[in-house]
Amino acid sequence: MTPVRTTMKGDLICRVVIETPVNLTREQKDLLRQFQDTLDGDSKHQQSPHKKSFFKKIGDLFD
């Protein structure tokens, strides 16, 4: 990231915290299953981004 008052560039370190719900109600579980059903058949969501090969990740940069 380039700071506002200088042309020096540096690293941006971010910390992402993801909270996942526990003890879901039956209705909430059904809604998540419905959401999963909408992703079936969508090629963008077929594979986790963490399971891509190194060369696939590099290829995605140029798409």
C-alpha positions in Angstrom: 0.0 0.0 0.0 1.2 3.5 -0.8 0.9 5.9 2.1 -0.9 9.2 1.5 2.0 11.6 2.2 4.9 9.6 0.7 5.8 7.5 -2.3 7.3 4.7 -0.2 5.6 1.4 -0.5 5.4 -1.3 2.1 3.6 -4.4 3.3 0.0 -4.4 4.5 -0.5 -7.0 7.2 -4.1 -7.9 8.0 -5.6 -10.2 10.5 -9.0 -11.7 9.6 -11.1 -13.2 12.3 -14.0 -15.4 11.1 -16.6 -16.5 13.6 -18.7 -19.5 12.7 -22.0 -20.1 14.4 -22.5 -23.1 16.7 -25.7 -24.6 18.0 -27.8 -23.8 14.9 -31.5 -24.2 14.9 -33.2 -26.6 12.5 -34.4 -23.6 10.4 -30.9 -22.2 10.2 -29.5 -25.6 9.1 -32.2 -25.8 6.4 -31.3 -22.4 5.1 -27.6 -23.3 4.9 -28.5 -26.5 3.0 -30.6 -24.4 0.6 -27.7 -22.1 0.1 -25.4 -25.1 -0.6 -27.9 -26.3 -3.2 -27.7 -23.0 -5.0 -23.9 -23.4 -5.3 -24.2 -26.9 -6.9 -23.5 -26.7 -10.6 -21.7 -23.3 -10.3 -18.2 -24.0 -11.5 -16.8 -21.0 -9.6 -17.7 -22.7 -6.3 -16.9 -26.3 -7.1 -13.5 -26.2 -5.5 -12.1 -24.5 -2.5 -9.5 -21.9 -3.3 -7.1 -23.5 -0.9 -7.1 -26.8 -2.9 -6.0 -25.2 -6.2 -2.6 -26.1 -7.5 0.2 -23.5 -7.6 0.0 -23.2 -11.4 -3.8 -22.8 -11.3 -3.4 -19.9 -8.8 -0.9 -18.2 -11.1 -3.2 -18.7 -14.1 -6.0 -17.1 -12.2 -3.9 -13.9 -11.8 -4.0 -13.4 -15.5 -7.8 -14.0 -16.0 
